[in-house]
């Protein structure tokens, strides 16, 4: 069974979740990013805990990249932020090959 990890910005949270749901319905195992907003909760954390949480989330995402058969970067309108750049850097460190594709999201997995 194929596995996919989805990378992308929280600004596209809705679209990423919809895309992940379509893949799951198609029988694909999906490793989705954590897209929790939690701004009020985040603001209450000390700087030390913020660093710890960010490190853990990054490590978890890199683990998903290593485990997945396919890495899908959701970069609507060509946007790729810091997290997406880190994900692509991880692919390079792993020696993975990647090929950019453009797909029409409305027609994918329908």
C-alpha positions in Angstrom: 0.0 0.0 0.0 1.3 3.4 -0.9 1.8 6.1 1.7 1.8 9.9 1.3 3.0 12.6 3.5 1.5 16.1 2.8 3.7 19.2 3.3 2.3 22.7 3.2 1.5 25.9 5.0 -1.1 26.2 7.7 -2.6 29.0 5.6 -3.9 26.2 3.4 -5.2 24.1 6.2 -8.7 23.6 4.8 -7.4 22.6 1.3 -4.7 20.2 2.8 -7.3 18.5 5.0 -9.7 18.1 2.1 -7.0 16.7 -0.1 -5.9 14.3 2.6 -9.5 13.1 3.1 -9.8 12.4 -0.7 -6.6 10.3 -0.6 -7.8 8.3 2.4 -11.1 7.6 0.6 -9.0 6.3 -2.3 -7.3 3.8 0.0 -4.0 5.6 0.5 -2.4 5.9 3.9 -1.8 9.6 4.6 0.6 11.2 7.0 -0.9 14.6 7.4 0.8 17.6 9.0 -0.3 18.9 12.4 -2.3 22.0 11.5 -3.5 22.9 14.9 -3.9 26.7 15.3 -4.0 26.9 19.1 -2.9 30.6 19.2 -4.2 31.2 22.7 -2.6 28.0 24.0 0.7 28.8 22.2 0.9 32.3 23.7 0.7 30.9 27.2 3.8 28.7 26.7 7.2 29.8 27.9 9.9 30.3 25.2 11.6 27.1 26.4 8.4 25.0 25.8 7.7 26.7 22.5 11.2 25.6 21.3 10.6 22.1 22.6 7.2 21.8 20.9 8.5 23.2 17.6 11.4 20.8 17.7 9.1 17.8 18.3 6.7 18.7 15.5 9.6 19.2 13.1 11.2 15.8 14.1 7.8 14.1 13.7 7.3 15.6 10.3 10.8 14.6 9.1 10.0 11.0 10.4 6.9 11.0 8.2 8.9 12.1 5.2 11.4 9.2 5.8 8.5 6.7 6.1 6.3 7.9 3.2 6.5 6.5 -0.4 5.5 9.9 -1.8 5.9 13.4 -0.5 3.2 15.8 -1.7 3.9 19.5 -1.3 0.8 21.6 -1.4 1.9 25.0 -2.6 -1.1 26.9 -3.8 -0.2 29.8 -6.1 3.5 28.8 -5.8 3.7 29.6 -2.1 6.3 27.7 -0.2 7.1 28.9 3.3 9.9 28.0 5.8 8.4 24.7 6.8 8.0 23.6 3.2 11.6 24.6 2.4 12.7 22.5 5.4 10.7 19.6 4.0 12.4 19.9 0.6 15.8 20.2 2.3 15.0 16.9 4.2 14.3 15.2 0.9 17.7 16.4 -0.4 19.5 15.2 2.7 17.8 11.8 2.3 19.1 11.7 -1.3 15.5 11.4 -2.6 14.6 12.2 -6.1 11.6 14.5 -6.6 9.7 15.6 -9.6 7.4 18.6 -9.6 3.9 18.1 -10.9 1.0 20.5 -11.3 -2.4 18.9 -10.8 -5.9 20.3 -10.7 -7.0 19.8 -7.2 -10.7 20.0 -8.1 -10.4 16.9 -10.3 -7.9 14.9 -8.2 -9.2 11.7 -6.5 -12.9 12.4 -7.4 
